[in-house]
Amino acid sequence: MSKYLKSFTLSAALVLTLSTGVVIADSDILQKYATQSDSKIQSELKKISNDELLNEVNDLSKKIEPSSDINVLIPFAAELLDRKDVISNEEILSSIKDSKNTTITRNTMIELYHVKNNNDDNNKNELKKILKDKSFDRNVKAKIISTSDFQKEDVPLLQAIVLEDEDQLAFQAMKKLRKLDKEMAFHISEEILSNYKIHSEDKISSALKATSYYIKNSNNEVTLSNNSNESDLVNLSLDIMNSDKYSSTLKDSAFFATSDLRSENAILTILSQDNIDQELIVYAVGQNFFVLNDILNSNPTENQITLVIKAMEINPLTDLYDSLNKIVPTIQNNDLRKRGEQVLVNIKENGEKANYKWLDNAGGEK
């Protein structure tokens, strides 16, 4: 159904909203469309009313597992977009608020509302009003937050959500809050991380990311306070990564919060660990290649050289060749010097150029 994907951005957003997997086979609504071609489905959908179209989406989404392949919904979402000028905001909002509709249907209508009101900030605020309803479905509210733009005046709303909730709702709110008021997000995160064991993994993850974002984006000031904050974050992240109590998802969040700091302490701490997946190390080395280069050009210790060589063994980058080539002949440890010489050969033969997007984005978020 690529023709729909080319012409319909909402369908792409819908696909990202959900996971992929296996559709339940025993379903009348699925069987109704299973044998029809794309053009036939499109033609049939043109004949039905707005209410009928929404009912079809709702019925189909009820037959899809949370981990299902939702490509079957793409032509329906495409048809909704085609009708964006004839479906009123009131109708869309009513569908979003209707608890009888599935989460898939409501999220689809959120995407439609954004497309319809792309250039109208006043109408976009109608979605934000839903966020103030504490009884409203939390998953749908999380979708509203993740897909909406927020301004400074929304900070109190986002703050309240972060403080009151523990799940994806808080995670998405913190993500928006840290962009609008990184100081506030940082101080809230300090409280969360100071007693992190009582909080959900989503909330811990959001606090780790907000703290990393704050430290990295505090005008790159090198102060004792920032150094202390950085050390605390690195140490806490390390505790989480080395714990058996937490999911791989939270451990990955701790890893990325550390790597995102793009500091000497952070990357050397990552490289000193033996239990981090190699693909993550490859990522961190690529993200921090300029930090590693600075280390080599700043009278490095033997331990620092060892870790940089380890980094180049895992992810050989041509950008570090010259700096490492100056250091290797001066290494007193014979075994380490031989490792360095082998790394230099490998960089020359197999090394790749670093991705300079990390330099362009050195003070911001990836």
N, C-alpha and C positions, 0 to 999 in steps of 0.2 A: 504493500500500500504506500509506496514511496511518493506517489503523486500527492497524497494527502499531506505527507510530512513536508513536502516542498512548499506547499501553499498554505500550510496551517500551523502557525507557531504554537497555538494552544495545545494541539495534539502532542507536540514534543514536550511541552511542560507537563501535560498529563502523564506521559510515559515516565517522566522523571519523578513524578509524585508517587508512583507505585513501583513495586518490584516486578520481576518477571518469574515465570515458572510454568505450572501446568493448570489448564482450565478444567473444571469439573465437566466430565463428558455427558453425564446424564442430565440434560437440561433442555427443556422445550425451546426456550428463547434462543439458546445457542444453536440448536439444531435448525431453527428457523432461518438463520443466516449462514450457517456453515457451508451450505451447498451453493450459495449465491456468489456471483462474481462481484468485484468491486463496483463496476459500473451499474450492475443490477441493484445492489444495496443503495448506492447513491441515488438512483432513480426512484426507488421505493421511498426513501426518506424524504424526498422532495414533496411527496404527496400527503404527508401526515402533518397534523397541527403541532404547534409548539408544545402543548401539553402532552400529546402522544409521543413526541420525540423525547421529551424528558422522561416519560414513563418507560420508554424502551431502554434508555441509558440506565435508569434505576433498576429495572428488571435484570438487565445484563450484568450490572455490577454486583447484584446479589448472588449471582452464580459464579462469581470469580473469587478464588481463594485470595487471601492477603498476599500470597507469593505468586500470583498468576500472571500469565502473559496477557496484557490488556490491549494488544494490537487490534482485537476485535472491536474495541470502542473507538478507534481512530476515525472512521467515517462518520460516526455519530457526533463526535466532538467537532469534526470539520463542518458538519451541517449546522451545528449550533453557532459556530463562528460566522458562517454565511448569513445567519439570521440575527447577528448582533444588533443591527439597526432597527429590527422590528420587535425584538424582545426587550421589554422595558427594564429599567433598573429595578423597579419595584418587583417585577416578576423574578428577576435573578436573585434579589435579596431575599424574597420569600422562599425560594428554593433552598438558599443557603441556610436559612433559619429553620426550615422544616425538619424536625428531628426524625420524621418518618423516612426521609431520603437517606440513602447510604452515604458513607463518608466519601466514597469515590464520586458520587453525583455532586455532593456539596462542594468538594474540592474542585471539580470541573467547572462548576458555576462561579467559584471564586476566580479562577483563571479567566473565564469569560467576562466577568465584571471588570477585571483589570484591563483586558483588551478593549472593551467597550469604552472605558473611562480613562484611557491612557493619558489624555491631556487635560483631564478635569480633576484637579485636586480636591474640590469641594465634594464631588461624588465619592472619591476615594475615602474620604473621612467617614462615610457611612459604614464602611467595613470596620473601621477602627472602633466605632461605637459598640459593635458586637463584642469587642474585647473586654468591655467593662461589665458585661453580664457574667457573673461568676458561676451561674448555673449552665452556661452554654458549653457544648461539647468541646473538650480540651484539644482533641486532635484537629478539629476544624479551626479552632482559634490559633493553633500552632501554624497551620497552613496560611492563615491570614497574615500572621506576623512574618513568616518566611518570604512571602510574596509581595509584601507592601513596603512602600517607602515611608520613612518616618523623619520628622523634623524635631528641632529642639523642644518645641512645645509638647512633644509626645514623651519626653523623658520621664515625667512623673508616672505616666501609664506603664511604660516599660519597667520602671523601677519597681512598681507595685507588683507586677507579674513575676518578676525575678524573685522578689522577697517571699511571695505567697505560694509559689509553685515549685515542684521538684522534677518534673518530667521534661519532655521535649518542648513544652510551652515555655518553661523557664530558660531552656537552652537557646531557643530561637529569640526570646526577648533579650537575653544577655548579648547575643550576637549583634543585635541592632543597637543596644544601649552602648556598647563599647565604642561604636563608631561615632555616636552623638556626644557622649560624655565619658571619656575614658577614665577620668578621675573617679567619678561615681562608680563606674563598673569595677574599677580596681579596688576601691574600698569595700564594696559589697563582696567582692571575691576574696579579699583578705579575711573577712568574717567567715565565709564558707570554708576556706581552706584551713583556717585555724582550728576548725573542728570538723574536718571533712568526713570523718568516719560515720557521722550521723546523717549524711546527705546521700541522695541518689547519685548514681554514676553520671546521669545527664547533667546534674547540677555541678558536680565536681569537674566534669569536662568543660562546661561553660566557664567556670571560674579559672581553670588552668589557662584556657585560651585568652580570656580577658586580661589576666595578669601578664601573660607573655606579650600581648598586644600593647599593654600599658608601658611595660618596661622598654620595649623596643621603640615605641613611638613617643617617648618623653623627651623629644628634641635631642635624642642621642646624648643627653647629659651624662657625664661620668661623675657620679657623686657617690659618697659612702652609702647614702640611702638606697640608691639604685643598685649598687653592688650587693648590698645586703638583700634587697628584694630578689635580685637575680639568683643569688646563692640559695636562698630559701626555696625558690621555685624549682631550681635544678635538683635540689636534695629531695624535695617532696615528690617530684616527678620520678626520681630514681626509686624512691620507696614504693611507689605505685607500680612501676615497671617490674620490680623485683618481687612483688607480692603475689601470692597464689589466690588471694581473696577477690581479685578484680578480673573483669572480662578483658579479652584481647582488645575490645573496642576502646575501653578506658585506658588501657596501657598504651595503645597507639596515640590516643589524645595526649597523654603525658609525654610521649616521645616527640610528637610534633610541637607541643608547647615549648619543649626544650630546644629543638632544632631551629624553630622559628626565631629564637632570640638572636641567632647569628652572632654569637660571642665566642671568645676563646674558651672560657670556662665550659660553656654548653657543649660545643663540638668535641672538646677533649674528653669531657665526661661521657658522652655517647660512645666515642671510640675506645674508651677504657673498659666498656662492658662486653661481656662474652655471650650474653643471652638475648641480644637484639637481632632480629631477622636481618639477613644480609641485604635484602632489597631495601630495607629502611636505612641501613648504613649508607648504601649507594645514594639514596635520596639526600641524606644529611650531608654527605661529602659534597655532592653537587651544589646544594644550597649554601654551603659554607666554604666553598673553594677559596674565596678571597680572604677569609679569616685564616685558613690554613697557610695561605701564601704569606700573609703578614707575620704569622708565627715563624716561618722559615727565615724571614728577613729581620728578625728582632732578637738575634743572639739566642736561639732556642736551647733548652736543656736537652739532655739525652732522652729523657722520657717524652718530651714534646716531639722530638725527631722520630722516635719510635712510633708514636701514634700517627704522625703524618705519613710515615712510610706505610703503616698498616692501612691508612685511608687510601693511599695510592695503589696498594696491592688489591684492594677491593674495587676501587673506581679510579683507574688511571686517567689523569687529566693533563693534557699537554700544557695547560696554563701554569702548572706548577713545575714544569721540567727545569727551567732555568734556575729558579730559586733552589730546588732540590739538588741540582747539579753542582751548585756552589758549596752546598753543605756536606754532601756525601764524602768527598775526599778528606774532610777534616774529622770524620767520626773516628774516635779512638777504639770503640768496640768493634772487633773484627767481624763478628757475626752480623751485627747491625749494619756495618758498612757494606758487607756482601749483599744483604737484603736490599739496601739502598741502590747498589749498582744494578741488581736484577730489576728493580722497579724502574730505574731509568731506561733500561733496555726495553722493558715492556711498554713504557709510556711512548717511547719513540716508535715502536712497532705497532702498538695496538691502542694507544691513548686517543681520547676524544677531546674536543674542545669543550670547555665549560659553557653552561648556559648563562649568558650575561643578563638574563631577566632578573636574576637575584641581585645584581648590582643596581639595576634600574629601580628595583623595588626594595632596596636595602633598608629603608626606613619605614616600610609599610608592611601590609599583610599580603601573603601570597594569594 
